[in-house]
Amino acid sequence: MHHAQTPTAPPSAAQVLQRATSSGVGPIVCYTTDDTKLEQLVRCAKENAGTVYCLVGIHSDNIKRANDRCALRTCPSPTPAAPGP
């Protein structure tokens, strides 16, 4: 199935965050339940510290895969979040 194409490129995450904060939105909490996206989520929170916070969990459908990755020591080490304002 093919969806309609937009004439311009979609906004980047940085553009979306800039528009949100300019409009008074914040703080922003992002989450994932997919262990393959942990690094991307943590990186986004670190790059936008003070605006974006991450919530990390493992969906029950992904427990075996997450455990296997951690056993191979390929999962990221969690970093405690700094207390908010």
C-alpha positions in Angstrom: 0.0 0.0 0.0 1.4 3.4 -0.9 0.5 6.5 1.1 0.2 10.0 -0.4 3.5 11.8 -0.8 4.1 15.1 0.8 5.6 17.8 -1.4 8.2 18.7 1.2 10.3 16.6 3.6 8.7 16.0 7.0 10.1 18.1 9.8 13.1 16.8 11.7 12.9 15.9 15.4 14.8 19.0 16.2 12.3 21.2 14.3 9.4 19.5 16.0 11.0 20.0 19.5 11.8 23.7 18.6 8.2 24.4 17.6 6.9 22.6 20.7 9.1 24.5 23.2 8.4 27.8 21.4 4.7 27.1 21.9 5.2 26.5 25.6 5.1 22.7 25.5 7.3 21.0 28.0 8.7 18.9 29.5 8.4 16.2 27.0 8.5 12.5 28.0 9.3 10.0 25.3 9.1 6.3 25.8 9.8 3.0 24.2 9.0 -0.6 25.0 11.2 -1.9 22.3 14.7 -2.7 23.5 16.1 -2.1 20.0 15.3 1.6 20.3 16.8 2.3 23.7 20.0 3.9 22.4 18.1 6.3 20.1 15.7 7.2 23.0 18.5 7.9 25.5 20.5 9.9 22.9 17.4 12.1 22.2 17.0 12.8 25.9 20.7 13.6 26.4 20.8 15.9 23.3 17.7 17.7 24.6 18.4 17.7 28.3 16.0 19.7 30.3 13.3 19.5 27.7 13.1 15.8 26.8 13.1 13.0 29.4 12.9 9.3 28.6 10.9 6.5 30.1 12.3 3.0 29.3 10.6 -0.3 29.7 10.6 -3.7 28.0 7.3 -4.9 26.4 6.4 -8.4 27.5 6.7 -9.5 23.8 10.4 -8.4 23.8 11.6 -9.9 27.1 13.5 -12.8 25.6 15.2 -10.7 23.0 16.1 -8.0 25.6 17.4 -10.7 28.0 19.5 -12.2 25.2 21.0 -8.8 24.2 21.8 -8.0 27.9 23.4 -11.4 28.3 25.6 -10.5 25.3 26.3 -7.1 27.0 25.0 -5.2 24.0 22.3 -3.3 25.8 23.0 0.2 27.0 23.7 1.0 30.6 20.9 3.1 32.1 21.8 6.5 33.3 19.7 7.9 36.2 17.7 11.0 35.2 18.5 14.2 36.9 15.7 15.6 39.0 13.5 18.1 37.2 13.1 21.7 38.0 
